[in-house]
Amino acid sequence: MGEADKKGRKLVAPDGGWGWVAVIGVMLVNLSTRSIEPSFGLLFGDKLRDMGVTTMGASAIMSTLDATINFSGLFVGPLIRKYSYRKVALLGSVLSALGLITTFPADSMTHILSTYSIMGGLGVGFAWSSTFVALNHYFSKKRGQAIGMSMVGTALGMMAMPQAVQLLLEAYNFHGSVLILGGFALHSLVGSMLLQPVKWHLRPEEPKKTEENEQLENKVGKQENESEAQSPLLEKPKIAVTTASAHDDIEKQEPIATKRSQQMLRIVSTGSMSAHKRKVSVISNISSMDFTGSTCHVHTHVESDDEDGHHGGIFMKNLRKKKRTSAGKDVKKNSTSEKDVKRQSEVSTPPSHNSYWKRVVHFMDLDLLKDLIYLNILFGLSIFYVAELNFKMIVPFFLHDLGYTKQDTAFFLSMTAVSDILARAVLPPICDRVKIRRRTLFAIASIFLGISRSVLAEQTEYTALMVTLVISGFFRGATLINFMLTISEHCSLEKLPAAFGLHMVAKGLFIVALGPIIGVIRDISGSFPLCIHSQTLLIFICLVAWSIEYVVTRTSSSTNQDNTDNTDNT
């Protein structure tokens, strides 16, 4: 964060304290804005049938909502950088609540699209992105725990919302239910207000002392104490002047002085030693440092051992002259180089349209698109998101096709959600303690997730379905707690809003491009298991792309290391 307190100590993220209050705020924001999404069919089903809207129209409303949420990422980065994550979260909370409130008198599909899908989608996108950025500012070491806890609240809301919607519809019909849910969404304003600027809660960084440094400090301290007890020279410290008689007197104390000089040589830095071999007198050894550890500039008698036999005083004078002349040359070189830079900048000034485009790129941090590793991360996460979204949509139809009732399906999904929540609650503290990258943890969990879902596709018995769904739900939670952290560990905090915004845009593009293809596979084949296997294939495409990147980077790094070693040997 680059800030320091009055004592000059570096200020870092609190990793606790008010950060846990911010986690509660994020839980409240997500609970108020996102928990209604799985209950869309239950809430809008009767109303859409009364308006004569087919299933394709309902799918269009949900697709528009999801696309708006993701494409809002284009504006999230610039808005957070210009204002703050707190203000953007407040804006998103207001838009999300207004989207529901203004939907209650809806009598046409166009009305629902404009209010619920577009206005509400923008609000959810702004709120979701800004809360994620806020948690990344508040936490560094415990980031996984914080995001996992915030996601637990969202999952609990998604479990409770269908029952709440059912009760509201029975008591207040569609219009009253939507109005009440819009009022509930206003609770996200309270959660957004809890996202205080992190600079209010920064704490000084604790100094890290290794065992070697502590042993070295103890050893130096013991040597200084022993020298103070043994040396009588410390009783009356004097600044020695090198005269011939003083030099003779000091040489009589050679045994004591020799011990003192050996102790001093451990403290004096090697940078003060000249390239010429010379014999330094006892006075120079003692007087080069005073007894508080600071240096004293004292004239010392130096006997030069070079072939010319020049005295140290002549050597020092020549050295000063060389330093002055070299400094003058450096100043002249710097002045001429600055002039050259100014001339080059004046000559190579880009046209106005190029400078405008550069301002747009800088404002939206589009230079992130030059980072090939970041682009590969976007590709993997986006293709995984398509598989995840389609799996949630197809599981109820898969269970219904096997002949299970709605009550059985609801129980299956509830148990899957329980194992998902368990993973989000238990795994984050473990992931924060292990020294493994988040992307690696995400990839490992994705492997088991894909395998468990393919095994699920071949099951028909009640017990086998229950076990595989619970296992699949646990690994789903394991992947989702590391899903967004794969971006935050790659990008700096300054680039994170734009990086996350571009990630949302990429998800929207992949949903539009690949989402219908999975539906086509189901319609042509007529097989739900084949459709689930195709989703597993998408997950493994993500892993293959990341594996190729790993091999390429390792090969290039080893090649560069070999070239460096050869250059050093030469």
Secondary structure, DSSP 8 states (H G I E B T S, - for coil): --EE-TT--EEE--SSTHHHHHHHHHHHHHHHHHTTGGGHHHHHHHHHHHTT--HHHHHHHHHHHHHHHHHTHHHHHHHHHHS-HHHHHHHHHHHHHHHHHTTTT--SHHHHIIIIIIIHHHHHHHHHHHHHHHHHHH-STTHHHHHHHHHHHHHHHHHHHHHHHHHHHHHHHHHHHHHHHHHHHTHHHHHHHT---GGGS-EE------HHHHHHHHHHHHHHHHHHHH-GGGSS-------HHHHHHHHHTHHHHHHHHHHHHHHS-GGGS-SS-EEE-HHHHHHTB-TTS-B------EEE-STT---HHHHHHHHHHHHHHHHHHHHHHHHHHHHHHHHHHHHT---HHHHHHHHHHHHHTGGGGG-HHHHHHHHHHHHHHHHHHHHHHHHHHHHHHTT--HHHHHHHHHHHHHHHHHHHHHHHHHHHHS---HHHHHHHHHHHHHHHHHHHHT--SHHHHHHHHHHHHHHHHHHHHHHTHHHHTTS-TTTHHHHHHHHHHHHHHHHHHHHHHHHHHHHHH--HHHHHHHHHHHHHHHHHHHHHHHHHHHHHHHHHHHHHHHHHH-
